[in-house]
């Protein structure tokens, strides 16, 4: 799984510095297919959280309403 920093690095290296896909794959250690997906914009690793879990505070949330 790519982190946001790696995603940003791949896009910047290709668009700004003109590095080839093979060179970026060698530098980052990811496959050429992964680098191509990032450059096509097929990045969907992050999504908004539906609800916040409170494993420790769950019993007390009803006691102290916010």
mmCIF file of the C-alpha atoms, coordinates in Angstrom:
data_MODEL
# 
_entry.id   MODEL 
# 
loop_
_atom_site.group_PDB 
_atom_site.id 
_atom_site.type_symbol 
_atom_site.label_atom_id 
_atom_site.label_alt_id 
_atom_site.label_comp_id 
_atom_site.label_asym_id 
_atom_site.label_entity_id 
_atom_site.label_seq_id 
_atom_site.pdbx_PDB_ins_code 
_atom_site.Cartn_x 
_atom_site.Cartn_y 
_atom_site.Cartn_z 
_atom_site.occupancy 
_atom_site.B_iso_or_equiv 
_atom_site.pdbx_formal_charge 
_atom_site.auth_seq_id 
_atom_site.auth_comp_id 
_atom_site.auth_asym_id 
_atom_site.auth_atom_id 
_atom_site.pdbx_PDB_model_num 
ATOM 1  C CA . UNK A 1 1  ? 0.000   0.000  0.000   1.00 0.00 ? 1  UNK A CA 1 
ATOM 2  C CA . UNK A 1 2  ? 1.274   3.423  -0.879  1.00 0.00 ? 2  UNK A CA 1 
ATOM 3  C CA . UNK A 1 3  ? 1.451   6.252  1.590   1.00 0.00 ? 3  UNK A CA 1 
ATOM 4  C CA . UNK A 1 4  ? 0.484   9.779  0.656   1.00 0.00 ? 4  UNK A CA 1 
ATOM 5  C CA . UNK A 1 5  ? 4.172   10.767 0.559   1.00 0.00 ? 5  UNK A CA 1 
ATOM 6  C CA . UNK A 1 6  ? 5.017   8.003  -1.892  1.00 0.00 ? 6  UNK A CA 1 
ATOM 7  C CA . UNK A 1 7  ? 2.030   8.878  -4.053  1.00 0.00 ? 7  UNK A CA 1 
ATOM 8  C CA . UNK A 1 8  ? 3.121   12.512 -4.126  1.00 0.00 ? 8  UNK A CA 1 
ATOM 9  C CA . UNK A 1 9  ? 6.740   11.618 -4.847  1.00 0.00 ? 9  UNK A CA 1 
ATOM 10 C CA . UNK A 1 10 ? 5.827   9.440  -7.830  1.00 0.00 ? 10 UNK A CA 1 
ATOM 11 C CA . UNK A 1 11 ? 3.609   12.093 -9.391  1.00 0.00 ? 11 UNK A CA 1 
ATOM 12 C CA . UNK A 1 12 ? 6.145   14.887 -8.810  1.00 0.00 ? 12 UNK A CA 1 
ATOM 13 C CA . UNK A 1 13 ? 9.091   12.849 -10.076 1.00 0.00 ? 13 UNK A CA 1 
ATOM 14 C CA . UNK A 1 14 ? 7.289   12.070 -13.320 1.00 0.00 ? 14 UNK A CA 1 
ATOM 15 C CA . UNK A 1 15 ? 5.571   15.385 -14.019 1.00 0.00 ? 15 UNK A CA 1 
ATOM 16 C CA . UNK A 1 16 ? 8.095   17.920 -12.730 1.00 0.00 ? 16 UNK A CA 1 
ATOM 17 C CA . UNK A 1 17 ? 11.444  16.146 -13.073 1.00 0.00 ? 17 UNK A CA 1 
ATOM 18 C CA . UNK A 1 18 ? 10.550  14.064 -16.121 1.00 0.00 ? 18 UNK A CA 1 
ATOM 19 C CA . UNK A 1 19 ? 11.725  10.751 -14.711 1.00 0.00 ? 19 UNK A CA 1 
ATOM 20 C CA . UNK A 1 20 ? 10.775  7.586  -16.558 1.00 0.00 ? 20 UNK A CA 1 
ATOM 21 C CA . UNK A 1 21 ? 8.390   5.050  -15.081 1.00 0.00 ? 21 UNK A CA 1 
ATOM 22 C CA . UNK A 1 22 ? 11.118  2.413  -14.946 1.00 0.00 ? 22 UNK A CA 1 
ATOM 23 C CA . UNK A 1 23 ? 13.435  4.752  -13.052 1.00 0.00 ? 23 UNK A CA 1 
ATOM 24 C CA . UNK A 1 24 ? 10.733  5.691  -10.531 1.00 0.00 ? 24 UNK A CA 1 
ATOM 25 C CA . UNK A 1 25 ? 9.899   2.007  -10.014 1.00 0.00 ? 25 UNK A CA 1 
ATOM 26 C CA . UNK A 1 26 ? 13.556  1.268  -9.345  1.00 0.00 ? 26 UNK A CA 1 
ATOM 27 C CA . UNK A 1 27 ? 13.900  4.162  -6.862  1.00 0.00 ? 27 UNK A CA 1 
ATOM 28 C CA . UNK A 1 28 ? 10.719  3.461  -4.907  1.00 0.00 ? 28 UNK A CA 1 
ATOM 29 C CA . UNK A 1 29 ? 10.750  -0.338 -5.027  1.00 0.00 ? 29 UNK A CA 1 
ATOM 30 C CA . UNK A 1 30 ? 7.210   -0.521 -6.411  1.00 0.00 ? 30 UNK A CA 1 
ATOM 31 C CA . UNK A 1 31 ? 6.299   -2.305 -9.614  1.00 0.00 ? 31 UNK A CA 1 
ATOM 32 C CA . UNK A 1 32 ? 5.935   -0.485 -12.917 1.00 0.00 ? 32 UNK A CA 1 
ATOM 33 C CA . UNK A 1 33 ? 2.218   -1.303 -12.891 1.00 0.00 ? 33 UNK A CA 1 
ATOM 34 C CA . UNK A 1 34 ? 1.783   0.409  -9.520  1.00 0.00 ? 34 UNK A CA 1 
ATOM 35 C CA . UNK A 1 35 ? 3.629   3.495  -10.748 1.00 0.00 ? 35 UNK A CA 1 
ATOM 36 C CA . UNK A 1 36 ? 1.438   3.574  -13.864 1.00 0.00 ? 36 UNK A CA 1 
ATOM 37 C CA . UNK A 1 37 ? -1.732  3.374  -11.747 1.00 0.00 ? 37 UNK A CA 1 
ATOM 38 C CA . UNK A 1 38 ? -0.563  6.291  -9.623  1.00 0.00 ? 38 UNK A CA 1 
ATOM 39 C CA . UNK A 1 39 ? 0.174   8.377  -12.713 1.00 0.00 ? 39 UNK A CA 1 
ATOM 40 C CA . UNK A 1 40 ? -3.242  7.565  -14.204 1.00 0.00 ? 40 UNK A CA 1 
ATOM 41 C CA . UNK A 1 41 ? -4.844  8.842  -11.034 1.00 0.00 ? 41 UNK A CA 1 
ATOM 42 C CA . UNK A 1 42 ? -6.319  5.521  -9.927  1.00 0.00 ? 42 UNK A CA 1 
ATOM 43 C CA . UNK A 1 43 ? -5.525  6.152  -6.289  1.00 0.00 ? 43 UNK A CA 1 
ATOM 44 C CA . UNK A 1 44 ? -8.359  5.286  -3.961  1.00 0.00 ? 44 UNK A CA 1 
ATOM 45 C CA . UNK A 1 45 ? -6.611  4.243  -0.792  1.00 0.00 ? 45 UNK A CA 1 
ATOM 46 C CA . UNK A 1 46 ? -8.259  6.752  1.532   1.00 0.00 ? 46 UNK A CA 1 
ATOM 47 C CA . UNK A 1 47 ? -11.915 7.309  2.268   1.00 0.00 ? 47 UNK A CA 1 
ATOM 48 C CA . UNK A 1 48 ? -13.743 9.277  4.955   1.00 0.00 ? 48 UNK A CA 1 
ATOM 49 C CA . UNK A 1 49 ? -14.539 7.488  8.155   1.00 0.00 ? 49 UNK A CA 1 
ATOM 50 C CA . UNK A 1 50 ? -18.232 6.703  8.675   1.00 0.00 ? 50 UNK A CA 1 
ATOM 51 C CA . UNK A 1 51 ? -18.167 6.960  12.434  1.00 0.00 ? 51 UNK A CA 1 
ATOM 52 C CA . UNK A 1 52 ? -15.630 7.410  15.191  1.00 0.00 ? 52 UNK A CA 1 
ATOM 53 C CA . UNK A 1 53 ? -15.103 4.399  17.415  1.00 0.00 ? 53 UNK A CA 1 
ATOM 54 C CA . UNK A 1 54 ? -14.526 5.039  21.108  1.00 0.00 ? 54 UNK A CA 1 
ATOM 55 C CA . UNK A 1 55 ? -13.472 1.677  22.563  1.00 0.00 ? 55 UNK A CA 1 
ATOM 56 C CA . UNK A 1 56 ? -12.445 3.051  25.981  1.00 0.00 ? 56 UNK A CA 1 
ATOM 57 C CA . UNK A 1 57 ? -14.922 5.914  26.306  1.00 0.00 ? 57 UNK A CA 1 
ATOM 58 C CA . UNK A 1 58 ? -17.995 4.109  24.957  1.00 0.00 ? 58 UNK A CA 1 
ATOM 59 C CA . UNK A 1 59 ? -19.570 3.393  28.379  1.00 0.00 ? 59 UNK A CA 1 
ATOM 60 C CA . UNK A 1 60 ? -19.188 7.040  29.450  1.00 0.00 ? 60 UNK A CA 1 
ATOM 61 C CA . UNK A 1 61 ? -20.373 8.862  26.315  1.00 0.00 ? 61 UNK A CA 1 
ATOM 62 C CA . UNK A 1 62 ? -24.026 8.662  27.357  1.00 0.00 ? 62 UNK A CA 1 
ATOM 63 C CA . UNK A 1 63 ? -23.149 9.873  30.868  1.00 0.00 ? 63 UNK A CA 1 
ATOM 64 C CA . UNK A 1 64 ? -21.497 13.071 29.627  1.00 0.00 ? 64 UNK A CA 1 
ATOM 65 C CA . UNK A 1 65 ? -23.275 14.390 26.521  1.00 0.00 ? 65 UNK A CA 1 
ATOM 66 C CA . UNK A 1 66 ? -21.295 16.789 24.413  1.00 0.00 ? 66 UNK A CA 1 
# 
